[in-house]
Amino acid sequence: MTSATKPVGSLNKFEKFKAEKDGLAIKSELEQFAQLGWEAMNETDREHRLKWLGVFFRPVTPGKFMVRMRLPNGILSSTQMRVLAEVVQRYGEDGSADITTRQNIQLRGIRIEDIPDIFTRFEQVGLTSVQSGMDNVRNITGSPVAGIDAAELIDTRELVQQVQDMITNQGKGNPEFTNLPRKFNIAIAGGRDNSVHAEINDLAFVPAYKDGILGFNVVVGGFFSAKRCDAAIPLQAWVTPNDVVDVCRAVLEVYRDHGLRANRQKARLMWLIDEWGIDKFRREIENALGRTLQPEAEKDEFNWDKRDHIGVFPQKQPELNYVGLHIPMGRLYAQDMFDLARIAEVYGNGEIRLTVEQNVIIPNVPDSRLDAFLVEPLLERFSINPDPLTRALVSCTGAQFCNFALIETKNRALTLIKQLEAELDLPRPVRVHWTGCPNSCGQPQVADIGLMGTKVRKDGKAVEGVDLYMGGKVGKDAHLGTCVQKGIACEDLKPVLHQLLIEQFGARPRQEAVVSS
């Protein structure tokens, strides 16, 4: 079934407009949209079809669009970062960028009249935002230290690029995969610490040895949604690196042609696996491949605790280092982006990497330049040694820019964490994730402490609140956390977290810590 083919069964409104016109066709209309202005655009084009090109109408900021990039493996050059900075700079206080939990960047404050010129600038430096929204494969994640980690098993960079090229036709757009039943996430892990959160992807490749050969065990079906959250399960298959692109294609073809479409709340890949069973699902993948898959390896190589890559670390290349910078809440402004491009060129080789924790890595810093790098004023804002709560803090966009969010997240999260750090001394980082709604873009289920936005009643009024999740684990033996308390008003949250950090995570009041030391 191609993207323009009418799906079988009853059509919801999304399937109807997808059947009417392929999302990529809207590219030829961008100049017209720029002249018309956002208010005169067809509503379906403006609010839905533009997403096939990575352009998102934001109802909470009318006329100011968001553009979501595609950055395979979370890697970009200083030249590319500078172009993104120039785009953000156009819009003054309205312009900003967010690093996402998929090693990606989203640009905010964009005007529709500028999109044709912005896309031209992207193309000039090898950037694309194609197929980054709606029912497409999202940014493909890989090891953030691929090719430079002394302990890595597989360099994921080329594999991730090959998969993206297959899905997007080298960034030109590929109608073969623009009409999936729902969005789709792919991750390729290259190390022992599960840096990509394989368990929350629809399709993930986990390093594993079989008969002395290094390849991947395959897991499928992981996802978060308002309706349901599930960890990925084994496909019961092992593949070589040379098989990865073909397996991705086969899984996408099966999902495209057989996935459930009638109810968008039950359309992610796991719902199809539930209906078929894993054995039938695997057989269909094998049919699409035209060959039998090998049984999975007895064990995978996820046997390390998760690393956050913040700090200074020697690379496998002699006399070179990578430096991980903590970006509070993943939020960047134009000058930040220019500064990151500059230090990547001055101290490294011009390469910039992003992590799923919304942070930045500058690789290839020679020993001889390291001391000068570490006294750069930029590192006062983007620390290599942040406090334990700030260090592992992750947040979705929240109500500031997202119409789905039930609460404001980023500013509230950072303010609250700073207050708690002023009061408490913690023996180790605690991963706190905020998400503004049950769609779980902030991934509270993988956190030590997860906070999901909701509305609660207090003194007879509806106020912003959170549901509390605990028990998420990343790295080896990863598993999802569960909701342990519902309906905490945000204004009452601080004492709850204060006590929780003391009882569950070994925090001590700072006065007590000072006295005992």
Backbone torsions as a table, in degrees:
resi	resn	phi	psi	omega
1	MET	NA	120.7	174.9
2	THR	-82.7	173.4	-173.6
3	SER	-65.7	-22.8	-178.6
4	ALA	-92.2	-2.5	-178.3
5	THR	-78.2	135.9	-180.0
6	LYS	-70.1	123.6	179.5
7	PRO	-67.9	155.7	178.9
8	VAL	-78.4	144.9	175.4
9	GLY	98.5	-177.6	-178.9
10	SER	-66.1	146.6	-175.8
11	LEU	-108.1	121.7	168.4
12	ASN	-78.6	176.4	-172.8
13	LYS	-64.1	-30.7	179.3
14	PHE	-69.4	-44.1	178.4
15	GLU	-65.9	-31.5	178.9
16	LYS	-65.4	-49.5	-177.3
17	PHE	-74.2	-24.4	173.3
18	LYS	-68.4	-36.8	179.3
19	ALA	-70.6	-28.6	-178.5
20	GLU	-70.6	-39.0	-175.4
21	LYS	-159.7	133.7	176.5
22	ASP	-63.1	138.8	-177.8
23	GLY	-58.7	-33.3	-178.3
24	LEU	-68.1	-21.8	-178.1
25	ALA	-62.2	-20.0	-176.6
26	ILE	-70.7	-14.3	-179.9
27	LYS	-58.4	-36.3	-178.8
28	SER	-71.4	-9.5	-177.1
29	GLU	-104.0	3.1	-174.5
30	LEU	-62.2	-40.7	179.0
31	GLU	-61.9	-39.7	178.1
32	GLN	-64.4	-43.0	178.7
33	PHE	-61.7	-39.8	-179.5
34	ALA	-61.9	-35.8	179.0
35	GLN	-78.2	-37.3	-179.1
36	LEU	-67.5	-41.3	-170.3
37	GLY	89.4	156.9	-171.0
38	TRP	-65.5	-33.4	-175.2
39	GLU	-70.0	-26.6	-177.7
40	ALA	-91.8	-3.5	-178.3
41	MET	-71.9	152.2	169.9
42	ASN	-59.0	135.2	-173.8
43	GLU	-60.9	-42.4	-179.4
44	THR	-66.0	-40.8	176.4
45	ASP	-61.0	-46.6	-175.1
46	ARG	-68.4	-45.7	-170.5
47	GLU	-93.8	-12.8	-177.0
48	HIS	-131.2	-58.9	-171.2
49	ARG	-65.1	-31.3	177.6
50	LEU	-58.3	-24.5	-178.3
51	LYS	-64.9	-23.7	176.4
52	TRP	-64.9	-21.7	176.3
53	LEU	-101.3	5.8	178.6
54	GLY	83.6	18.6	-178.6
55	VAL	-111.6	123.2	-171.0
56	PHE	-119.6	120.3	170.3
57	PHE	-71.2	133.0	-179.4
58	ARG	-114.8	105.7	-178.0
59	PRO	-57.9	-27.4	-178.8
60	VAL	-79.1	-14.1	174.9
61	THR	-133.4	69.2	-174.0
62	PRO	-54.5	132.8	-180.0
63	GLY	86.8	-11.0	178.8
64	LYS	-113.0	105.7	-173.6
65	PHE	-89.3	162.4	171.0
66	MET	-109.3	139.7	175.1
67	VAL	-117.1	123.3	179.3
68	ARG	-102.5	124.1	-177.6
69	MET	-80.2	177.6	163.9
70	ARG	-123.0	115.8	-179.6
71	LEU	-127.1	85.8	-175.3
72	PRO	-57.3	129.8	-178.3
73	ASN	65.7	11.0	177.9
74	GLY	68.2	29.3	-175.8
75	ILE	-114.5	133.3	172.8
76	LEU	-144.6	163.8	-179.4
77	SER	-94.2	165.1	176.9
78	SER	-62.3	-35.5	177.3
79	THR	-61.9	-44.4	178.6
80	GLN	-65.9	-42.0	178.2
81	MET	-62.0	-37.3	180.0
82	ARG	-65.9	-38.3	176.4
83	VAL	-63.3	-43.4	177.4
84	LEU	-62.2	-39.2	178.1
85	ALA	-63.1	-40.8	179.5
86	GLU	-64.3	-36.6	176.8
87	VAL	-63.4	-48.9	179.9
88	VAL	-61.9	-39.3	-176.7
89	GLN	-62.1	-29.3	-179.8
90	ARG	-54.3	-29.0	-166.6
91	TYR	-106.4	12.1	174.7
92	GLY	54.3	-129.6	-177.7
93	GLU	-66.5	-21.6	179.1
94	ASP	-77.9	-17.1	-174.9
95	GLY	-90.7	133.4	175.2
96	SER	-159.9	174.1	177.6
97	ALA	-140.8	150.0	176.7
98	ASP	-124.7	133.4	167.6
99	ILE	-80.6	133.7	-174.5
100	THR	-100.7	172.7	177.7
101	THR	-79.8	9.7	171.9
102	ARG	-119.2	32.9	176.9
103	GLN	56.1	41.5	-173.8
104	ASN	-129.8	174.9	177.0
105	ILE	-128.5	136.7	173.5
106	GLN	-116.6	131.4	-179.8
107	LEU	-101.3	137.5	-174.4
108	ARG	-123.1	153.6	178.7
109	GLY	90.4	11.2	-172.0
110	ILE	-75.0	139.3	177.0
111	ARG	-97.8	139.5	-176.9
112	ILE	-61.6	-31.8	-178.6
113	GLU	-67.1	-17.5	-179.4
114	ASP	-95.2	-9.0	-172.7
115	ILE	-58.4	-45.5	179.6
116	PRO	-57.1	-44.3	179.2
117	ASP	-67.1	-40.3	179.2
118	ILE	-62.0	-43.5	179.6
119	PHE	-64.7	-34.7	175.1
120	THR	-63.0	-42.9	177.9
121	ARG	-63.1	-41.8	176.9
122	PHE	-57.3	-49.4	-175.9
123	GLU	-61.9	-35.0	-178.8
124	GLN	-63.5	-26.9	-177.7
125	VAL	-114.7	14.9	175.3
126	GLY	78.6	26.5	177.0
127	LEU	-103.2	154.1	174.0
128	THR	-149.4	153.9	173.3
129	SER	-121.3	13.1	-172.5
130	VAL	-65.9	141.5	175.3
131	GLN	55.0	38.3	-178.7
132	SER	-102.1	1.2	178.7
133	GLY	-136.7	177.8	-179.2
134	MET	56.4	-142.9	-168.9
135	ASP	-89.6	63.1	-178.1
136	ASN	-131.0	169.7	172.8
137	VAL	-74.8	127.1	-178.9
138	ARG	-81.7	-177.4	-176.0
139	ASN	-54.3	133.6	-176.0
140	ILE	-89.2	123.2	-175.3
141	THR	-96.0	151.2	176.9
142	GLY	-148.7	-179.3	-178.3
143	SER	-59.6	128.2	-179.8
144	PRO	-70.0	-15.1	178.3
145	VAL	-116.3	30.0	179.0
146	ALA	-58.5	131.5	177.0
147	GLY	83.5	-9.1	-179.0
148	ILE	-126.1	-10.7	-177.8
149	ASP	-82.2	121.6	-178.6
150	ALA	-61.6	-23.9	-176.5
151	ALA	-103.0	8.6	-175.6
152	GLU	-69.5	155.2	177.6
153	LEU	-98.6	-45.2	-178.0
154	ILE	-137.3	131.7	173.9
155	ASP	-76.7	113.7	-172.5
156	THR	-85.8	-8.8	-169.8
157	ARG	-59.5	-51.3	-177.2
158	GLU	-66.6	-39.4	179.0
159	LEU	-62.0	-46.0	179.8
160	VAL	-61.3	-43.6	179.2
161	GLN	-62.8	-41.2	179.1
162	GLN	-63.2	-40.4	178.7
163	VAL	-66.2	-44.1	178.1
164	GLN	-61.6	-43.6	-179.5
165	ASP	-60.9	-38.9	177.9
166	MET	-64.1	-44.3	-175.8
167	ILE	-71.5	-37.2	-172.8
168	THR	-107.3	4.0	-176.6
169	ASN	56.8	55.9	-179.9
170	GLN	56.0	35.5	176.8
171	GLY	84.9	-2.0	179.9
172	LYS	-81.3	-17.9	-174.2
173	GLY	103.1	135.7	-173.7
174	ASN	-133.8	100.6	-178.8
175	PRO	-59.2	-16.2	179.8
176	GLU	-61.9	-27.6	-175.9
177	PHE	-127.8	29.6	178.9
178	THR	-99.7	3.0	179.0
179	ASN	-132.3	62.0	170.8
180	LEU	-78.0	161.1	177.1
181	PRO	-62.3	-32.0	-178.7
182	ARG	-157.2	178.0	178.2
183	LYS	-63.8	163.8	-173.2
184	PHE	-147.2	130.5	-178.6
185	ASN	-113.3	135.0	179.0
186	ILE	-125.9	138.2	176.8
187	ALA	-136.5	143.0	176.4
188	ILE	-126.4	114.0	-177.5
189	ALA	-90.8	144.5	-179.2
190	GLY	-121.8	-5.2	-176.2
191	GLY	-129.2	-168.5	-175.4
192	ARG	-96.3	1.1	-172.8
193	ASP	-113.5	12.4	175.2
194	ASN	54.2	51.1	-177.0
195	SER	-67.4	-13.3	-176.3
196	VAL	-101.0	1.2	-175.0
197	HIS	54.4	58.9	-175.7
198	ALA	-53.5	-34.8	-171.1
199	GLU	-69.0	-12.1	-178.7
200	ILE	-108.3	16.8	179.2
201	ASN	-105.5	151.1	175.1
202	ASP	-63.6	-34.3	179.9
203	LEU	-145.4	124.7	-179.2
204	ALA	-141.1	149.4	-179.0
205	PHE	-115.7	120.2	-172.2
206	VAL	-113.2	123.5	-177.3
207	PRO	-55.7	136.2	-179.3
208	ALA	-159.6	141.1	176.2
209	TYR	-93.0	138.1	173.9
210	LYS	-135.9	119.0	-177.7
211	ASP	53.9	38.5	176.9
212	GLY	80.0	0.6	-179.4
213	ILE	-105.0	134.2	-178.6
214	LEU	-87.5	123.2	175.8
215	GLY	-145.7	-140.8	-176.8
216	PHE	-138.2	136.6	158.0
217	ASN	-79.4	146.8	-175.9
218	VAL	-110.1	131.4	174.6
219	VAL	-120.8	150.1	-173.1
220	VAL	-140.2	153.0	167.1
221	GLY	94.9	0.2	-180.0
222	GLY	-70.2	138.3	177.8
223	PHE	-169.9	157.9	170.7
224	PHE	-118.2	139.1	172.6
225	SER	-155.7	171.8	177.8
226	ALA	-66.0	-28.4	-176.8
227	LYS	-82.8	-35.5	-169.4
228	ARG	-165.2	149.7	174.3
229	CYS	-131.2	131.6	-178.5
230	ASP	-142.2	144.0	171.0
231	ALA	-80.9	150.1	178.2
232	ALA	-62.9	151.9	179.6
233	ILE	-119.6	158.1	-178.7
234	PRO	-65.7	135.6	168.9
235	LEU	-76.5	-9.2	-178.1
236	GLN	63.9	41.9	-179.1
237	ALA	-141.0	146.4	174.2
238	TRP	-120.1	136.0	-178.1
239	VAL	-132.5	156.1	174.8
240	THR	-85.2	163.8	174.9
241	PRO	-55.3	-34.3	179.6
242	ASN	-67.4	-17.2	-179.4
243	ASP	-88.2	-13.9	-166.8
244	VAL	-59.5	-48.6	-177.5
245	VAL	-62.1	-44.3	-179.4
246	ASP	-64.1	-39.2	178.7
247	VAL	-66.7	-42.0	176.6
248	CYS	-58.6	-45.8	179.2
249	ARG	-60.2	-45.9	-177.4
250	ALA	-63.4	-44.7	179.5
251	VAL	-62.4	-43.0	179.9
252	LEU	-65.6	-38.8	178.2
253	GLU	-63.9	-44.0	179.2
254	VAL	-63.9	-44.4	179.3
255	TYR	-64.3	-44.3	179.0
256	ARG	-59.6	-44.2	-172.7
257	ASP	-84.4	-24.4	-173.4
258	HIS	-124.5	-7.7	-177.5
259	GLY	-61.8	156.0	-177.8
260	LEU	-78.7	133.4	-173.5
261	ARG	-124.4	-18.0	-172.4
262	ALA	-63.3	-43.2	-177.1
263	ASN	-116.8	112.5	-175.9
264	ARG	-66.6	-18.8	176.1
265	GLN	-78.1	-9.4	178.9
266	LYS	-132.3	47.3	-174.2
267	ALA	-119.1	-7.2	178.5
268	ARG	-67.8	165.4	-171.8
269	LEU	-56.8	-38.4	-176.0
270	MET	-60.4	-30.0	178.4
271	TRP	-65.6	-37.3	176.0
272	LEU	-67.3	-41.8	178.3
273	ILE	-61.8	-40.8	176.6
274	ASP	-59.1	-43.5	-176.3
275	GLU	-69.1	-38.9	-176.5
276	TRP	-88.8	-34.8	-165.9
277	GLY	89.4	150.5	-174.2
278	ILE	-66.0	-31.6	-178.6
279	ASP	-65.6	-46.6	178.3
280	LYS	-65.9	-40.2	179.8
281	PHE	-59.1	-45.7	178.6
282	ARG	-62.1	-41.9	179.2
283	ARG	-60.4	-39.4	179.1
284	GLU	-67.0	-36.0	175.7
285	ILE	-63.4	-44.2	179.1
286	GLU	-62.7	-38.6	177.1
287	ASN	-62.2	-41.9	179.1
288	ALA	-67.3	-35.4	178.4
289	LEU	-73.4	-32.1	-174.2
290	GLY	81.8	19.7	177.8
291	ARG	-159.3	164.0	-179.9
292	THR	-84.8	138.6	175.4
293	LEU	-82.5	145.4	176.1
294	GLN	-73.9	147.7	175.1
295	PRO	-59.0	152.0	-177.8
296	GLU	-65.1	155.6	173.7
297	ALA	-67.0	153.8	-176.2
298	GLU	-61.5	-34.1	179.0
299	LYS	-146.1	154.4	175.1
300	ASP	-98.1	-178.4	-176.2
301	GLU	-103.8	16.4	174.4
302	PHE	-78.4	85.0	-177.8
303	ASN	-129.8	15.1	175.5
304	TRP	-111.8	154.5	167.8
305	ASP	-68.2	155.3	-178.2
306	LYS	-66.7	134.3	173.6
307	ARG	-100.3	145.2	177.2
308	ASP	-101.1	-9.4	174.6
309	HIS	64.5	20.3	174.4
310	ILE	-88.6	128.4	-177.9
311	GLY	122.7	-163.3	-178.1
312	VAL	-111.6	129.6	-176.1
313	PHE	-138.2	136.1	175.9
314	PRO	-69.4	140.3	176.2
315	GLN	-88.0	170.2	175.2
316	LYS	-70.1	-21.5	174.3
317	GLN	-78.4	127.7	-177.0
318	PRO	-56.3	138.2	173.4
319	GLU	65.4	18.7	174.8
320	LEU	-120.9	152.6	-177.6
321	ASN	-136.0	154.9	165.8
322	TYR	-113.6	144.2	-176.1
323	VAL	-121.0	119.8	179.2
324	GLY	-94.9	124.7	-178.8
325	LEU	-107.0	133.8	176.7
326	HIS	-83.6	123.1	179.1
327	ILE	-106.4	104.5	-175.9
328	PRO	-53.7	119.5	179.0
329	MET	62.2	9.2	-179.1
330	GLY	71.7	9.4	-174.7
331	ARG	-87.3	130.7	178.4
332	LEU	-127.8	146.4	171.3
333	TYR	-115.8	171.0	-171.4
334	ALA	-54.2	-46.5	-177.5
335	GLN	-65.4	-36.2	174.9
336	ASP	-57.7	-43.2	-176.3
337	MET	-69.7	-40.0	174.1
338	PHE	-61.5	-41.8	-179.5
339	ASP	-65.1	-40.7	177.9
340	LEU	-63.4	-41.1	177.1
341	ALA	-62.0	-41.8	-178.8
342	ARG	-64.6	-48.5	-176.3
343	ILE	-69.5	-29.0	176.2
344	ALA	-64.8	-34.6	178.9
345	GLU	-79.4	-42.9	-175.2
346	VAL	-70.1	-40.0	-172.7
347	TYR	-107.8	-23.8	-179.8
348	GLY	-115.5	-144.4	178.2
349	ASN	-112.6	18.6	178.7
350	GLY	89.5	5.0	-179.0
351	GLU	-95.6	142.9	178.2
352	ILE	-129.7	136.9	-179.9
353	ARG	-125.5	149.5	-179.9
354	LEU	-116.5	151.6	179.6
355	THR	-116.5	163.3	178.3
356	VAL	-71.5	-9.9	174.0
357	GLU	-89.0	9.5	176.1
358	GLN	72.8	31.1	179.5
359	ASN	-115.3	177.2	-175.3
360	VAL	-122.9	141.6	173.1
361	ILE	-119.2	131.5	171.5
362	ILE	-106.1	108.6	-177.6
363	PRO	-91.8	171.3	170.5
364	ASN	63.1	41.5	175.8
365	VAL	-92.4	116.5	-179.2
366	PRO	-65.8	151.4	175.1
367	ASP	-51.4	-39.3	-174.6
368	SER	-67.1	-19.5	-178.3
369	ARG	-108.5	-1.9	-172.1
370	LEU	-65.1	-45.7	-178.2
371	ASP	-59.6	-42.9	179.5
372	ALA	-65.5	-38.4	178.4
373	PHE	-60.4	-43.9	-172.4
374	LEU	-71.4	-10.8	175.3
375	VAL	-105.5	10.9	174.5
376	GLU	-61.4	134.6	178.2
377	PRO	-55.7	-29.3	-179.5
378	LEU	-58.3	-30.9	-177.5
379	LEU	-74.6	-7.6	171.4
380	GLU	-72.8	-30.2	176.8
381	ARG	-90.3	-41.3	-176.7
382	PHE	-110.9	85.2	-167.9
383	SER	-72.6	153.1	170.0
384	ILE	-97.2	-1.2	179.1
385	ASN	-146.9	64.4	-178.2
386	PRO	-71.4	164.4	177.8
387	ASP	-64.3	157.9	-170.0
388	PRO	-58.8	-35.2	179.7
389	LEU	-81.1	-42.5	177.7
390	THR	-61.8	-37.7	-174.5
391	ARG	-55.1	-41.2	-173.1
392	ALA	-111.1	23.3	-178.0
393	LEU	-84.8	127.9	-179.9
394	VAL	-129.5	143.3	178.6
395	SER	-149.0	146.6	169.9
396	CYS	-75.0	-177.0	-177.9
397	THR	-64.9	-42.2	-179.7
398	GLY	78.9	-177.0	-171.1
399	ALA	-67.6	-13.8	178.7
400	GLN	-58.5	-37.3	-177.6
401	PHE	-128.7	-15.5	-172.4
402	CYS	-108.8	126.6	-178.7
403	ASN	-76.7	-13.1	176.3
404	PHE	-81.5	-25.9	-174.7
405	ALA	-65.7	137.8	178.3
406	LEU	-93.0	-14.8	-179.5
407	ILE	-141.9	161.7	169.5
408	GLU	-79.2	135.4	-172.8
409	THR	-116.0	-59.2	-166.9
410	LYS	-58.8	-53.5	-177.9
411	ASN	-66.1	-41.9	178.9
412	ARG	-62.0	-45.7	-177.8
413	ALA	-60.4	-46.9	-177.3
414	LEU	-66.3	-41.8	178.5
415	THR	-62.0	-46.4	-178.3
416	LEU	-64.7	-42.1	-179.2
417	ILE	-65.5	-40.0	178.2
418	LYS	-62.6	-39.0	177.7
419	GLN	-64.3	-43.3	179.8
420	LEU	-66.8	-38.3	178.6
421	GLU	-66.8	-29.7	177.1
422	ALA	-70.3	-24.3	-176.5
423	GLU	-98.5	-25.8	-169.8
424	LEU	-124.9	147.8	171.9
425	ASP	-109.1	124.6	-176.8
426	LEU	-112.0	140.0	-178.6
427	PRO	-75.9	-17.9	-177.6
428	ARG	-157.7	162.8	176.5
429	PRO	-62.1	144.1	174.7
430	VAL	-120.7	124.4	-176.5
431	ARG	-81.4	112.3	179.0
432	VAL	-114.4	121.7	-179.7
433	HIS	-118.1	132.2	176.1
434	TRP	-110.7	138.2	171.3
435	THR	-135.8	140.2	-172.0
436	GLY	-80.0	-12.2	-177.6
437	CYS	-158.8	174.2	-178.2
438	PRO	-66.6	-8.2	175.5
439	ASN	-65.6	-18.7	167.7
440	SER	65.2	36.2	175.8
441	CYS	-62.4	-27.6	177.3
442	GLY	-84.0	-0.6	172.3
443	GLN	56.9	53.9	-179.7
444	PRO	-64.6	-21.5	-177.0
445	GLN	-73.3	-14.4	178.2
446	VAL	-98.9	1.2	-172.5
447	ALA	-93.5	159.8	167.2
448	ASP	-62.2	-45.3	175.7
449	ILE	-128.7	117.5	178.7
450	GLY	-113.0	139.7	-177.2
451	LEU	-128.3	116.8	-177.1
452	MET	-110.5	124.7	-177.0
453	GLY	-62.6	142.5	177.6
454	THR	-156.5	176.2	171.9
455	LYS	-108.3	135.1	-179.5
456	VAL	-128.4	160.1	177.6
457	ARG	-96.2	129.0	175.2
458	LYS	-142.1	125.5	-178.1
459	ASP	53.2	38.6	176.7
460	GLY	78.5	5.3	-178.6
461	LYS	-121.6	150.7	174.5
462	ALA	-82.0	123.9	-179.6
463	VAL	-130.4	165.7	178.6
464	GLU	-71.1	136.4	-179.1
465	GLY	-148.6	-176.2	179.7
466	VAL	-140.2	153.9	163.2
467	ASP	-98.9	140.2	-174.1
468	LEU	-99.5	125.0	175.6
469	TYR	-111.2	146.1	177.1
470	MET	-144.5	159.0	171.3
471	GLY	95.4	2.9	176.8
472	GLY	-67.4	143.1	-179.7
473	LYS	-134.9	135.9	176.8
474	VAL	-116.8	170.8	-176.2
475	GLY	81.9	-143.0	179.4
476	LYS	-67.2	148.8	180.0
477	ASP	53.9	38.9	-178.3
478	ALA	-61.8	141.5	173.3
479	HIS	-155.0	163.1	-176.5
480	LEU	-87.9	145.7	174.9
481	GLY	-80.6	175.2	-178.2
482	THR	-130.7	160.5	178.1
483	CYS	-74.7	125.1	-178.7
484	VAL	-111.7	-15.1	178.6
485	GLN	-156.8	133.4	-178.4
486	LYS	-108.8	150.6	165.7
487	GLY	69.7	47.8	174.7
488	ILE	-92.6	121.2	176.8
489	ALA	-62.0	138.1	-177.7
490	CYS	-58.6	-34.4	-180.0
491	GLU	-70.4	-14.9	177.5
492	ASP	-103.9	6.6	-170.2
493	LEU	-77.3	-34.3	-173.7
494	LYS	-56.8	-51.6	179.7
495	PRO	-63.1	-30.3	177.4
496	VAL	-64.4	-47.8	179.8
497	LEU	-68.6	-36.9	177.9
498	HIS	-56.3	-50.2	-179.0
499	GLN	-68.5	-38.2	-179.7
500	LEU	-63.2	-41.5	179.9
501	LEU	-66.2	-33.8	177.3
502	ILE	-71.6	-47.3	-173.7
503	GLU	-75.7	-35.6	-171.9
504	GLN	-106.1	-21.7	-171.5
505	PHE	-126.9	12.3	172.8
506	GLY	74.3	17.0	178.0
507	ALA	-69.5	150.8	175.5
508	ARG	-130.5	142.5	174.2
509	PRO	-54.4	140.7	-172.6
510	ARG	-61.0	-37.2	178.4
511	GLN	-62.2	-42.7	178.9
512	GLU	-64.8	-40.7	-179.4
513	ALA	-64.4	-39.9	180.0
514	VAL	-66.5	-43.4	-179.0
515	VAL	-62.4	-45.0	-176.1
516	SER	-72.3	-20.3	180.0
517	SER	-83.0	NA	NA
